[in-house]
Structure formats: C-alpha cells, structure tokens
Amino acid sequence: MPASPSSSAQAAREALAVRLAHLARDAGLTGRELSARCGWHPAKTSRLLRAKAAPSDADLHAWCAACGAEDQADDLIATNRAVESMYLEWRRQHQGGMRRAQQDVLARTAAAQVCRAYVSNVIPGFFQTAAYAEALMRTITDFQGTPDDIPEAVAARLARSRFLYKGDHRFVVLIEEWVLRSCIGTAQTMAGQLAHLLTVMPLPSVSLGVIPLSAQRTVWPLEAFYLYDDHHTVVETLTAGISVRQPREIADYARAFKGLSTMAVHGDAARTLIQAAIDALE
C-alpha cells in the first residue's frame, strides 16, 4: 500500500538534488565554494542538496553557471517545474479562483477512457449537482480564503458530467457510506444530490459501489484518489492535489482500489443505502 501520497514528488525532488550534487562534484567544488560562486549562504546549498528546499529558475541558472554547466540549465529547470506540478497546493491552484483548476480536471477527464475513483470525503465532481457543487465550493473558498469565482467554477465542474453520456468514457466509483450521510449544504441540497446518484447509476458508463459502514475493513479508509486509465493517479489531501506518475505507486493505488472494491455493495444493495440516506434527511 502507498506509504505516503507525496512520495512520488519527494522522490523526484531527491533525484533533482542528486543531479545538482553531481554537477558540483564534477566541477570539483565543495558546498562552500559553490555557495560563494552563487552568492548565497552555504545553508541554502545544503537545503537544496538535501531536497529540503525547491530551487527557483534563477537558483538553477546560478548553480549551472558556477559549475560551468550552463548547457544543462534548461533541462534542470524543466525537470524542476515537472516536480512542482506533482504537488500543487490548493491555495496556489486557486489563487485566481477555482475555475481554472476545474478546467484542468475537465481536460484530464476528457483524455481518460476509464476513471476509477475512490471517494472518502465528498461526491465526485462528475456526479455532482449544481447546488451541491456550489455549497461545497463555497465552503472550500471560505476555508482557503481564495477569490470567489464560484459560478464559473461550478459551470466548469458540471461540464465533466457530459462524459457520462457521450463517447466511450467509463467511470468506476467507490463511495464510503459516510459520504452519503455527510450533509453538504442544506438537507434539500443533499437530498437532491443523492437522488441524482440514483439517476446516474443505471447509465452504461457508470459503475457505482458503496462501502457500507458495517463493512469488515480489509483496506483502511484512505484519502480520495482518482486513477486515470493506468498511467496517472491524483490524490486529494486537505492542502494539495498530488499527481502520481511513478508506476510502482500507481500499481499500489490500483491494488488498493481492488481491495476496496471487495468491500463495496452494488446494484440494489447500493441503492438501498442511498435511499436510506435520503430518508434520514426527512
């Protein structure tokens, strides 16, 4: 099982640090000598070499110049930017509002033939109603203190639902029962959202399973994650979305999804749990 959802990003940071260490070693420079050439404190060099700090573009240009390896700067900068894209803080993604981030997810969904989703917190975006999405995004925006572009963000999120009805996309979803019982927005909003789940369940593109509260756990509850085909996983934490592309970790998430699937109920049994959650709102 995954030891940490951010391990892919950390491994990539450490690999970049190793490349920087090799440049300094090949140039015959000590850490103190390299720091002097770059014009910064040796402690900064130490942090970069231990992958405790992320270098800026300017840092990488300075490092390469100090080592006489200017020809490697562009490649290192591209690598560093790819590392940064693995671990994206929500506040950073939402610094101009939520719409752009939702458009990125829309593009990711459009490109995938099969999306497997395990959700332990909220109803997944491609199943959300407008009222539910608005209530959820209002809560997130208030918590993060980011700009309010909720109407535009809701529209971008709801655009994902069209893939339920067109093309050859498939959505295989596992929801923890407590998600059905967690009231986002008003009781009326939540009832409408749960009724919508019952509406999309029969679609040929949808497989929806619910993991009952009473299920004997063979896989512990995890953070929500989305598997796009077999080559990309996105994990959602409180503070960041983590992009996992390391094959070993993707295989771990696929194995976790398979284990979670064995605990889920489908068809009439799942509909019964959804209907019970609706009835509890009355």
LINTAUR-V381884 format. One record per pair of residues at least 24 apart in sequence whose C-alpha atoms are under 6 Angstrom apart, sorted by the first residue. I is the first residue (numbers start at 0). GAP is how many residues later the second one is. Records with the same first field share a line. If there is no record, write none. Layout:
I->GAP ; GAP
This chain:
0->251
1->250
8->77
12->38
13->37
16->32 ; 34
23->43
26->40
36->29
37->24
85->156 ; 157
86->155
87->152 ; 153
88->150 ; 151
89->149 ; 150
94->51
95->51
96->50 ; 51 ; 52
97->55
98->53 ; 54
101->54 ; 55
102->53
105->54
111->116 ; 117
112->56
113->55 ; 56 ; 57 ; 115
114->56 ; 112 ; 113
115->55 ; 56 ; 57 ; 110 ; 111
116->56 ; 108 ; 109
117->55 ; 56 ; 106 ; 107
118->56 ; 105
119->56 ; 104
120->58
121->57
125->34 ; 35
128->64
130->58
131->57
134->50
163->41
169->35
170->35
171->35
172->35
173->35 ; 36
174->35
175->34 ; 35
176->33 ; 34 ; 35 ; 36
180->96
190->87
208->55 ; 56 ; 57
209->54 ; 55 ; 60
210->52 ; 53
